């Protein structure tokens, strides 16, 4: 495990690189020709800056991860957030650095920010095939919310929720 992990807000000049990271992270689950425009949507990081808190994860000073945290349930990015909830969206880490703790560090920072904004819970959706992500969320105390799962022609997503202690 590397000790060189840094998580911080994205700089606008990093949006293209972060988009490439997300494209790489999601490509293993959505091969060309199977995703419609889903990967294009996920990789458009510049469109989420200002609508969400976009964080990047660096490992030894290399940008290798990205996540969007939605704090406003009225945002277009909020999807099915309920009052008091924050949403983790479009988390991805370059496949070459899986297992180094970058994804966990991004999630931990999202939880810290949501807590600082006095959110009551954090909700996220993850693809049914993203087993490592599911384990990461479960290790942090997220529980499944099957009644909030989501399916479309492009994706089948499982809902997870972590309620903060009051």
N, C-alpha and C positions, 0 to 999 in steps of 0.2 A: 504494500500500500504506500503510495507516494504521499509525502507531506506537503507537496507544492500545490495544493488546491486553493484557489481563490474564487469567491463568488462575489459579483458586484453588478450594479446596474449597467446595462449596455450603453455604449457610446454610439451615436448615429453612424459613425464611420465603420462600425463593426457589424452593421445589419446584414450586409451581403455575406460576410464570412459566417455569421450565425445561421443564415438561411442555408448555406451549403452544409453546415454541420447537421441541421435538422433534416435536410434532404438525404444525407448519408445515413442518419440514424433511422429514418422511416423507410428507406429504400429496401432494407432487408425484409420488411413486412409487406411492402407494396411494390412488387416488381413492375417494371415498365409494362404498360398496357393493361394493368389490372386495377389501377387506382383512379381512373378518370383524371380529375384535376386536384385530387386531395393533397398530394405531395406539393404541388404548386402552392396551394393554400397554406399549408403548414410552413413552407419556406419563406413566405412573405413577411418576414420579421419587421421590416420597416413600417408596414401598415398597422402593426400592433403597438409600436412605440407611441405613447400618448394616450392610447386606449387602455393600456395595461402596464403593470410594472414588469418590464422585460429584464431578465437577469441573464448573465453569461457565467459560465463556469470555465475557469482556466486551470490547466494542469501544467505546471512548470512554465508558466507564462504563455501557453498556447491555448487559444480559444477552442474548446472541445465540447461545450455543452451550452444549452439555451433553454429557457422556460419563460412562460408568460403567466403572471399572477393577476387575476382579475379581482379587484377589490370593490367594484361598483356593480351591484346586481342589475342596474339599468343599462349597463354597457352592452353594445352589440355583441361583445365577446362573452357575455355572461351566460348565454344559452339558458340553462334551467336553474340558475342560482336562486335560492330563496333568501328572504331578508336575513341579514346577519352572516351570510356565508361568503367566503372568498372561493375563487376557483383557480386551480392549477390547470394550465392549458399548454399543450404542445411542448412537452418536455422531451428533449432528445440529447443524446450524448454520442459522439463519434464512436462507432463500434470498436475501433482499435484500442480504446481506453476503458472499455467496460470492465468493471470490477475494481477500478481504482478509487471509487468513492465520489466521483463527480456528480452523478445523479442524486445520490443521497445528500450531498452538500447543497445542491440546488433546492431539493425538497425542504431541507431543514431551514434554509433561508426564507423560503416561501412561508413556512409555518411561523417563523419569527416575525416576519413582516405582517402577516395576517393577525397574529396575536397583538402586535403593537397597534394595529388599527381596530382593536377590540372586536374582531370577528368572533362569532360563536362556534364556527366550524369551517373546515376546508373541504371542498368537494372536487373530485377529478374523475375523468373517464379515461380508461386505457383499453387498448385493443385486446380482444380475447387471446391473441397469440403472443402478447408481450409478457411472458411469464416472469422474466427477471424484474420488470417494473412492478408487477403484481406483488412479488415477494418483498420488494423494497417498501412498498406502501404498507403492506401488512406488518412488516417489522417495525414500522413507525406508529402503529396503532390504528391505521385506517381499517374500517370494516366495510364489507360489501353492502351495497344498497341495490339489490336486484330490481326493485320497483322503479329505479331511476336509470336503468340500463338504456342504451340507445342503439338503434340499428338503422342503417341506410344501405343503399345499394353498394356503397364504397367501403363502409366500416361496420363492425359490430363491436360496440364499446361497453365495457363493464364500469359501473359506477362504484366509487369508493368514497367514504366520508370519514373525517376525523373531527370529532366534537371536542372542543376545548373544555377543560374542567372549569366550573364556575367558582 
